């Protein structure tokens, strides 16, 4: 095999991390500023800004002398989210991933990571085919990266730094590291200012010129740093691979240059963030089970809302509609300064219908309908009624509809079972008792004589609350004067000594 390591190099990472969630700014010149006002300086810029003459270190006053330049403030939170997305993408090609900054390798504001691709040829093909697939996956995330493959760790890293954007993928055969790196400038190495000045005085400009220097003489003049630089130029520097475990977290973050007040403008940004989350989840054959949006408001307060449809889905328009309805019903109380979108992954359930089974309604339509109903009647008044674990009458709670991933088979039987119809609202009735048992009662303008009475079943509770409840229940079979039979459930409020018709049995 020609290569064991593949290095991913993303240059101008602060600018690319900011523009990833701002696709409308990619076509223009953009510069990222770092530092506290008024000492802000350009720390990263895109290619179009560079072609217009902008360079690193420019102040904001100098940048304002150029026309049509978009200035963004550097966001470490957005860079951390972007780095996590890149590590997740690399981890989908190989479980062994190493982030280069952990080993002191890194030039400027560049994101670099190396993956061990030994044994991946049966999944992704030869090294060159795998590198192109990796490059395509990174492009889908909104990054422009260079990828180099070689059997030596540091040779792959240095080669990736020297690649041009027009030719972003390169595979270096084993044993050809020195020739492949010879034309690269010394700027691809992490040189100290003193080392760079020394090589300039010596007239050393490329790695090939550095590799031709005698190693012993270089060590005598520069110490062990000279040996390290010579081995890097020759592509023979050994390395102990230190793999990290990329954490799969579906999260996106964006900070605004100015507070956002309009909901439509906020949803426009959320749309792009949802697209990134769905793309990352789909790469692992997953869907989004729930989405939480956290808005940081002026003054430091936070406004968090969560939507969870009945089924996990990757329908971006559905998620956007649900968030739109929820934020309209629960708007933030002030302008938004930053936005964070988190998602929980899930798997979409597949339902196998029979050949002649009727088509079921789309779950997405039900989710949108329920969201609109909740926006009108309130979150606690729409959903699925679930009985509470208590003996209190009419005790239930509302929960969101949830479709389990696997439904257990239920045995069906044709046996006839009695049904109970609860009377709402339970009206007062007049009951005559004898020896503590109901003897007769009036219900719906008719007098009934009790034939059989079962009970009483006493039920007390809530004694620690201001509103006490306690009643006794009777199940009775009664007959009207015309001979009609009535099977019913009658309760007596013990505290008020009032009788109510609770339910009728069919």
Secondary structure per residue as TSV (DSSP state, phi and psi in degrees):
chain	resnum	aa	ss	phi	psi
A	1	X	-	360.0	137.5
A	2	X	-	-79.4	-24.2
A	3	X	-	-143.0	143.3
A	4	X	S	-113.6	-21.9
A	5	X	E	-126.7	142.4
A	6	X	E	-123.0	122.4
A	7	X	E	-102.2	132.8
A	8	X	E	-105.7	121.2
A	9	X	E	-121.9	119.1
A	10	X	E	-115.1	103.0
A	11	X	S	-80.2	158.6
A	12	X	S	50.2	50.0
A	13	X	H	-62.2	-40.8
A	14	X	H	-58.3	-40.7
A	15	X	H	-69.3	-42.2
A	16	X	H	-67.4	-35.7
A	17	X	H	-65.4	-34.9
A	18	X	H	-75.3	-40.6
A	19	X	H	-78.6	-13.5
A	20	X	T	-60.4	-40.2
A	21	X	T	-97.8	8.0
A	22	X	-	-128.9	66.8
A	23	X	G	-62.9	-23.2
A	24	X	G	-70.8	-14.6
A	25	X	G	-98.3	-5.5
A	26	X	T	-68.0	-28.2
A	27	X	T	-75.5	-15.4
A	28	X	S	-109.0	178.0
A	29	X	E	-80.0	134.6
A	30	X	E	-140.2	137.4
A	31	X	E	-129.0	140.9
A	32	X	E	-107.4	127.3
A	33	X	E	-104.1	144.4
A	34	X	E	-130.4	150.4
A	35	X	S	111.0	169.8
A	36	X	S	-91.9	139.7
A	37	X	T	-61.2	143.8
A	38	X	T	-95.7	24.2
A	39	X	S	-100.5	28.8
A	40	X	-	-70.9	144.4
A	41	X	E	-137.8	155.5
A	42	X	E	-71.6	122.8
A	43	X	E	-107.8	-19.0
A	44	X	E	-162.1	151.7
A	45	X	E	-155.8	157.3
A	46	X	-	-88.0	178.2
A	47	X	H	-64.7	-39.2
A	48	X	H	-67.7	-34.0
A	49	X	H	-68.9	-34.8
A	50	X	H	-69.0	-38.1
A	51	X	H	-68.1	-22.7
A	52	X	T	-82.8	-4.6
A	53	X	T	108.8	0.3
A	54	X	-	-75.2	143.6
A	55	X	-	-135.3	164.7
A	56	X	T	-64.4	146.9
A	57	X	T	92.0	-6.9
A	58	X	-	-66.6	143.9
A	59	X	B	-82.4	169.7
A	60	X	H	-66.2	-33.5
A	61	X	H	-65.1	-39.9
A	62	X	H	-68.5	-36.3
A	63	X	H	-67.7	-35.5
A	64	X	T	-68.2	-13.3
A	65	X	T	-74.8	-15.9
A	66	X	S	-90.0	149.7
A	67	X	S	-94.4	146.7
A	68	X	S	54.4	51.6
A	69	X	E	-114.4	123.7
A	70	X	E	-87.7	125.0
A	71	X	E	-108.8	127.2
A	72	X	E	-121.2	150.1
A	73	X	E	-92.0	135.9
A	74	X	-	-63.3	138.7
A	75	X	-	-127.0	104.9
A	76	X	H	-60.5	-32.0
A	77	X	H	-66.1	-41.7
A	78	X	H	-67.0	-36.5
A	79	X	H	-66.9	-37.9
A	80	X	H	-65.2	-40.7
A	81	X	H	-65.7	-39.9
A	82	X	H	-66.9	-40.1
A	83	X	H	-64.8	-38.3
A	84	X	H	-63.4	-38.9
A	85	X	H	-64.7	-38.8
A	86	X	H	-68.0	-40.3
A	87	X	H	-65.5	-37.3
A	88	X	H	-63.3	-42.1
A	89	X	H	-63.4	-43.3
A	90	X	H	-65.2	-37.1
A	91	X	H	-67.5	-20.3
A	92	X	T	-75.2	-13.2
A	93	X	T	-101.1	-26.5
A	94	X	-	-156.7	138.8
A	95	X	S	-73.9	-12.0
A	96	X	-	-103.3	104.7
A	97	X	E	-127.9	136.4
A	98	X	E	-126.7	128.5
A	99	X	E	-86.2	122.1
A	100	X	G	-62.4	-37.6
A	101	X	G	-57.7	-23.2
A	102	X	G	-67.0	-18.0
A	103	X	G	-109.4	15.2
A	104	X	T	78.8	10.4
A	105	X	-	-101.6	124.3
A	106	X	-	165.9	136.8
A	107	X	-	-119.3	113.5
A	108	X	S	65.1	-150.9
A	109	X	S	-90.9	72.7
A	110	X	-	-125.7	134.7
A	111	X	E	-93.8	129.1
A	112	X	E	-138.3	136.7
A	113	X	E	-147.5	154.2
A	114	X	E	-125.7	136.4
A	115	X	E	-117.8	142.0
A	116	X	E	-85.7	114.3
A	117	X	-	-103.4	16.4
A	118	X	T	-66.1	127.1
A	119	X	T	88.8	1.8
A	120	X	-	-93.9	-1.2
A	121	X	H	-66.7	-26.1
A	122	X	H	-75.3	-20.0
A	123	X	H	-93.5	-42.7
A	124	X	H	-117.9	3.0
A	125	X	-	88.8	-167.4
A	126	X	S	-60.1	172.1
A	127	X	H	-60.4	-41.3
A	128	X	H	-67.1	-41.6
A	129	X	H	-64.9	-40.3
A	130	X	H	-63.8	-40.0
A	131	X	H	-64.6	-39.1
A	132	X	H	-68.1	-38.2
A	133	X	H	-65.4	-40.0
A	134	X	H	-64.4	-41.5
A	135	X	H	-64.0	-39.6
A	136	X	H	-65.5	-40.2
A	137	X	H	-64.5	-37.1
A	138	X	H	-70.4	-36.5
A	139	X	H	-61.9	-36.3
A	140	X	H	-65.0	-26.5
A	141	X	T	-79.1	-7.2
A	142	X	T	96.8	17.4
A	143	X	-	-112.1	150.4
A	144	X	-	-108.1	114.3
A	145	X	-	-128.6	161.0
A	146	X	E	-117.8	140.2
A	147	X	E	-130.0	128.3
A	148	X	E	-124.9	142.4
A	149	X	E	-124.8	132.1
A	150	X	E	-161.0	163.9
A	151	X	S	-77.8	-14.0
A	152	X	S	-104.7	134.2
A	153	X	H	-60.7	-56.7
A	154	X	H	-70.0	-29.5
A	155	X	H	-64.6	-39.5
A	156	X	H	-66.3	-39.1
A	157	X	H	-64.9	-47.2
A	158	X	H	-67.5	-38.5
A	159	X	H	-64.9	-38.2
A	160	X	H	-65.7	-35.0
A	161	X	H	-66.7	-30.8
A	162	X	H	-90.1	-2.0
A	163	X	-	-75.0	147.6
A	164	X	-	-91.9	158.4
A	165	X	G	-66.2	-25.8
A	166	X	G	-75.1	-20.3
A	167	X	G	-135.0	76.5
A	168	X	-	-82.0	-6.9
A	169	X	E	-123.7	132.3
A	170	X	E	-147.5	134.8
A	171	X	E	-114.4	121.0
A	172	X	-	-101.0	118.6
A	173	X	-	-62.3	151.7
A	174	X	T	-61.9	135.5
A	175	X	T	90.1	-7.7
A	176	X	-	-107.9	18.1
A	177	X	H	-63.7	-43.7
A	178	X	H	-63.4	-43.8
A	179	X	H	-69.2	-37.1
A	180	X	H	-69.8	-28.4
A	181	X	H	-97.1	-4.7
A	182	X	T	-64.8	-33.0
A	183	X	T	-87.5	-2.2
A	184	X	S	-77.5	144.8
A	185	X	B	-74.2	163.9
A	186	X	G	-68.4	-13.3
A	187	X	G	-66.9	-15.0
A	188	X	G	-76.2	-11.5
A	189	X	S	-94.9	152.6
A	190	X	-	-83.6	74.5
A	191	X	-	-84.8	144.1
A	192	X	-	-79.2	161.7
A	193	X	H	-57.7	-36.5
A	194	X	H	-67.2	-41.2
A	195	X	H	-66.7	-41.0
A	196	X	H	-63.3	-39.3
A	197	X	H	-66.6	-38.8
A	198	X	H	-63.5	-46.4
A	199	X	H	-66.2	-32.2
A	200	X	H	-65.5	-40.9
A	201	X	H	-66.0	-32.3
A	202	X	H	-79.9	-12.6
A	203	X	T	82.6	19.1
A	204	X	-	-89.7	119.1
A	205	X	-	-118.9	-25.0
A	206	X	B	-124.6	166.4
A	207	X	H	-67.7	-31.4
A	208	X	H	-63.9	-39.8
A	209	X	H	-67.8	-37.0
A	210	X	H	-68.0	-37.0
A	211	X	H	-68.6	-25.1
A	212	X	T	-78.9	-13.1
A	213	X	S	-69.5	145.3
A	214	X	-	-67.1	130.9
A	215	X	H	-65.9	-38.6
A	216	X	H	-65.1	-42.7
A	217	X	H	-65.4	-35.3
A	218	X	H	-67.7	-37.5
A	219	X	H	-68.2	-37.2
A	220	X	H	-64.2	-32.1
A	221	X	H	-93.6	-30.0
A	222	X	H	-122.5	-0.8
A	223	X	T	76.0	-156.3
A	224	X	H	-66.1	-23.4
A	225	X	H	-63.7	-34.6
A	226	X	H	-66.0	-39.5
A	227	X	H	-63.7	-41.8
A	228	X	H	-63.0	-44.5
A	229	X	H	-65.7	-37.3
A	230	X	H	-65.9	-42.2
A	231	X	H	-66.6	-36.5
A	232	X	H	-65.4	-39.9
A	233	X	H	-66.9	-32.3
A	234	X	H	-85.4	-12.8
A	235	X	T	76.5	28.4
A	236	X	-	-119.7	10.3
A	237	X	-	-68.2	122.7
A	238	X	-	-73.7	160.4
A	239	X	-	-153.6	139.0
A	240	X	-	-98.8	111.8
A	241	X	-	-68.4	128.4
A	242	X	-	-119.9	94.4
A	243	X	-	-75.7	145.6
A	244	X	B	-116.5	158.4
A	245	X	-	-101.1	104.0
A	246	X	-	-63.2	130.5
A	247	X	-	-86.4	124.1
A	248	X	-	-82.9	101.2
A	249	X	-	-130.2	119.8
A	250	X	E	-87.7	94.5
A	251	X	E	-148.5	138.6
A	252	X	E	-133.7	145.0
A	253	X	E	-137.7	142.6
A	254	X	E	-145.5	136.3
A	255	X	E	-110.0	139.7
A	256	X	E	-97.8	143.4
A	257	X	E	-69.3	-32.3
A	258	X	E	-136.5	148.2
A	259	X	E	-58.6	142.5
A	260	X	E	-106.1	128.8
A	261	X	-	-111.6	-29.7
A	262	X	-	-80.1	132.5
A	263	X	H	-67.5	-35.2
A	264	X	H	-64.0	-41.5
A	265	X	H	-64.5	-37.1
A	266	X	H	-66.4	-42.4
A	267	X	H	-69.0	-28.8
A	268	X	H	-61.7	-39.0
A	269	X	H	-73.5	-40.0
A	270	X	H	-61.4	-34.3
A	271	X	H	-59.0	-44.8
A	272	X	H	-66.3	-39.5
A	273	X	H	-67.8	-38.9
A	274	X	H	-63.7	-37.4
A	275	X	H	-61.2	-40.9
A	276	X	H	-66.8	-42.5
A	277	X	H	-64.3	-42.3
A	278	X	H	-66.2	-39.1
A	279	X	H	-63.3	-42.0
A	280	X	H	-69.6	-37.5
A	281	X	H	-70.6	-40.1
A	282	X	H	-65.5	-27.6
A	283	X	T	-64.2	-21.2
A	284	X	T	-108.5	18.7
A	285	X	T	57.8	40.4
A	286	X	-	-121.3	166.8
A	287	X	E	-122.2	178.3
A	288	X	E	-98.7	120.8
A	289	X	E	-86.4	-35.8
A	290	X	E	-153.0	153.6
A	291	X	E	-130.9	128.6
A	292	X	E	-115.2	132.6
A	293	X	E	-117.1	126.2
A	294	X	E	-116.0	120.3
A	295	X	E	-106.7	122.0
A	296	X	E	-89.9	121.9
A	297	X	E	-99.4	164.6
A	298	X	T	-62.4	133.3
A	299	X	T	101.2	-8.9
A	300	X	S	98.4	-7.0
A	301	X	-	-72.5	161.3
A	302	X	E	-126.4	142.3
A	303	X	E	-125.7	114.3
A	304	X	E	-119.0	132.4
A	305	X	E	-133.1	145.7
A	306	X	E	-131.5	134.5
A	307	X	E	-120.8	141.1
A	308	X	-	-143.0	104.6
A	309	X	-	-73.2	175.3
A	310	X	S	-66.7	-34.0
A	311	X	S	-127.7	143.1
A	312	X	-	-61.1	143.4
A	313	X	B	-152.1	160.7
A	314	X	-	-114.0	18.7
A	315	X	-	-78.2	104.0
A	316	X	H	-65.5	-37.4
A	317	X	H	-64.9	-35.5
A	318	X	H	-65.2	-46.8
A	319	X	H	-60.9	-41.7
A	320	X	H	-65.3	-38.5
A	321	X	H	-67.5	-42.2
A	322	X	H	-64.3	-41.7
A	323	X	H	-66.9	-36.3
A	324	X	H	-63.0	-47.2
A	325	X	H	-64.4	-41.0
A	326	X	H	-67.8	-41.5
A	327	X	H	-72.6	-28.7
A	328	X	H	-67.2	-36.9
A	329	X	H	-77.5	-28.3
A	330	X	S	-131.0	72.2
A	331	X	-	-73.3	153.9
A	332	X	-	-68.3	153.0
A	333	X	S	-85.8	-9.5
A	334	X	S	-152.6	-179.0
A	335	X	-	-66.0	152.8
A	336	X	E	-99.9	131.1
A	337	X	E	-104.1	-25.3
A	338	X	E	-151.9	160.6
A	339	X	E	-138.3	133.0
A	340	X	E	-129.9	130.4
A	341	X	E	-120.3	120.2
A	342	X	E	-115.7	147.3
A	343	X	E	-137.0	146.3
A	344	X	E	-102.2	128.6
A	345	X	E	-75.4	155.5
A	346	X	E	-159.4	171.0
A	347	X	-	-112.7	135.9
A	348	X	-	-76.9	130.1
A	349	X	-	-76.6	139.5
A	350	X	-	-107.5	130.1
A	351	X	-	-109.7	122.8
A	352	X	-	-94.8	111.4
A	353	X	-	-92.0	155.7
A	354	X	-	-72.4	168.5
A	355	X	T	-64.2	-36.7
A	356	X	T	-109.5	14.9
A	357	X	-	-75.6	143.0
A	358	X	-	-69.5	149.6
A	359	X	-	-71.8	131.9
A	360	X	-	-80.4	152.4
A	361	X	-	-66.3	153.6
A	362	X	-	-69.3	130.6
A	363	X	H	-61.2	-30.3
A	364	X	H	-62.5	-39.5
A	365	X	H	-64.7	-38.6
A	366	X	H	-65.3	-40.0
A	367	X	H	-61.9	-44.3
A	368	X	H	-66.0	-41.4
A	369	X	H	-62.3	-44.9
A	370	X	H	-64.7	-36.6
A	371	X	H	-64.1	-39.8
A	372	X	H	-67.8	-37.4
A	373	X	H	-65.7	-43.7
A	374	X	H	-63.0	-33.8
A	375	X	H	-65.7	-25.2
A	376	X	H	-91.3	-48.7
A	377	X	H	-96.8	-11.4
A	378	X	-	106.7	154.0
A	379	X	G	-65.7	-30.6
A	380	X	G	-88.7	3.7
A	381	X	G	-118.2	13.3
A	382	X	S	-143.3	137.8
A	383	X	S	143.1	-146.4
A	384	X	E	-109.0	126.7
A	385	X	E	-77.0	126.6
A	386	X	E	-123.2	130.2
A	387	X	E	-65.9	138.9
A	388	X	-	-86.9	154.4
A	389	X	S	-82.1	73.4
A	390	X	S	-158.1	161.1
A	391	X	-	-92.9	3.6
A	392	X	S	-64.5	140.2
A	393	X	T	-66.8	139.8
A	394	X	T	57.5	35.9
A	395	X	-	-91.8	115.9
A	396	X	E	-155.0	167.8
A	397	X	E	-134.9	160.3
A	398	X	E	-102.7	131.4
A	399	X	E	-127.9	156.9
A	400	X	-	-71.0	151.4
A	401	X	-	-67.2	136.0
A	402	X	-	-138.6	130.0
A	403	X	-	-104.5	114.0
A	404	X	-	-66.2	154.1
A	405	X	S	-69.5	-31.1
A	406	X	S	-133.7	125.9
A	407	X	-	-103.1	123.2
A	408	X	-	-71.2	144.9
A	409	X	-	-70.1	135.7
A	410	X	-	-112.0	135.3
A	411	X	-	-77.6	133.4
A	412	X	-	-105.3	145.5
A	413	X	-	-138.9	151.5
A	414	X	-	-98.4	10.9
A	415	X	-	-67.3	141.8
A	416	X	-	-82.6	128.5
A	417	X	-	-121.3	147.9
A	418	X	-	-70.8	151.8
A	419	X	-	-121.4	152.5
A	420	X	E	-121.4	132.8
A	421	X	E	-113.8	114.0
A	422	X	E	-76.7	139.0
A	423	X	-	-88.9	119.6
A	424	X	S	-126.0	127.8
A	425	X	S	-84.9	153.4
A	426	X	-	-64.7	119.8
A	427	X	-	-94.2	156.0
A	428	X	B	-69.9	141.6
A	429	X	-	-128.8	157.2
A	430	X	E	-97.6	122.3
A	431	X	E	-122.2	134.7
A	432	X	E	-103.9	130.0
A	433	X	E	-112.3	156.5
A	434	X	E	-144.8	123.1
A	435	X	T	56.4	36.8
A	436	X	T	81.1	3.3
A	437	X	E	-119.1	147.5
A	438	X	E	-62.9	135.6
A	439	X	E	-110.3	-40.6
A	440	X	E	-156.7	163.0
A	441	X	E	-157.8	161.4
A	442	X	E	-107.4	128.9
A	443	X	E	-143.2	121.2
A	444	X	T	55.2	50.7
A	445	X	T	63.5	22.9
A	446	X	E	-130.2	147.0
A	447	X	E	-98.1	131.9
A	448	X	E	-120.1	138.4
A	449	X	E	-101.7	130.1
A	450	X	E	-76.6	123.7
A	451	X	E	-90.1	-49.4
A	452	X	E	-133.4	138.2
A	453	X	E	-132.1	128.3
A	454	X	E	-117.9	124.1
A	455	X	E	143.9	-165.3
A	456	X	E	-88.3	149.5
A	457	X	E	-101.4	113.4
A	458	X	E	-84.2	142.1
A	459	X	E	-143.0	114.6
A	460	X	E	-125.2	152.9
A	461	X	E	178.2	171.5
A	462	X	-	69.3	24.4
A	463	X	T	-67.7	-17.1
A	464	X	T	-90.4	-0.1
A	465	X	S	-105.0	160.1
A	466	X	S	-62.4	-34.3
A	467	X	S	-99.8	101.6
A	468	X	-	-79.6	153.9
A	469	X	E	-140.3	138.9
A	470	X	E	-166.5	134.3
A	471	X	E	-155.1	163.0
A	472	X	E	-118.5	140.1
A	473	X	E	-110.5	138.6
A	474	X	E	-126.7	132.1
A	475	X	E	-103.2	123.0
A	476	X	E	-132.5	153.1
A	477	X	E	-115.5	115.7
A	478	X	E	-123.9	158.3
A	479	X	E	-128.0	137.1
A	480	X	E	-84.1	172.0
A	481	X	T	-65.3	-28.7
A	482	X	T	-81.5	0.0
A	483	X	S	96.2	-2.4
A	484	X	-	-69.1	138.6
A	485	X	E	-98.6	142.2
A	486	X	E	-132.8	121.1
A	487	X	E	-103.4	121.8
A	488	X	E	-146.4	169.1
A	489	X	E	-120.5	119.9
A	490	X	E	-117.3	135.7
A	491	X	E	-122.2	151.4
A	492	X	E	-120.1	125.0
A	493	X	E	-73.7	110.3
A	494	X	T	-67.1	-35.7
A	495	X	T	-71.8	-35.7
A	496	X	T	-106.0	-7.0
A	497	X	T	55.7	49.5
A	498	X	E	-120.5	141.1
A	499	X	E	-101.7	141.6
A	500	X	E	-135.4	144.3
A	501	X	E	-84.7	111.2
A	502	X	E	-89.2	-44.0
A	503	X	E	-158.6	160.9
A	504	X	E	-120.8	137.5
A	505	X	E	-96.0	135.2
A	506	X	-	-97.8	360.0
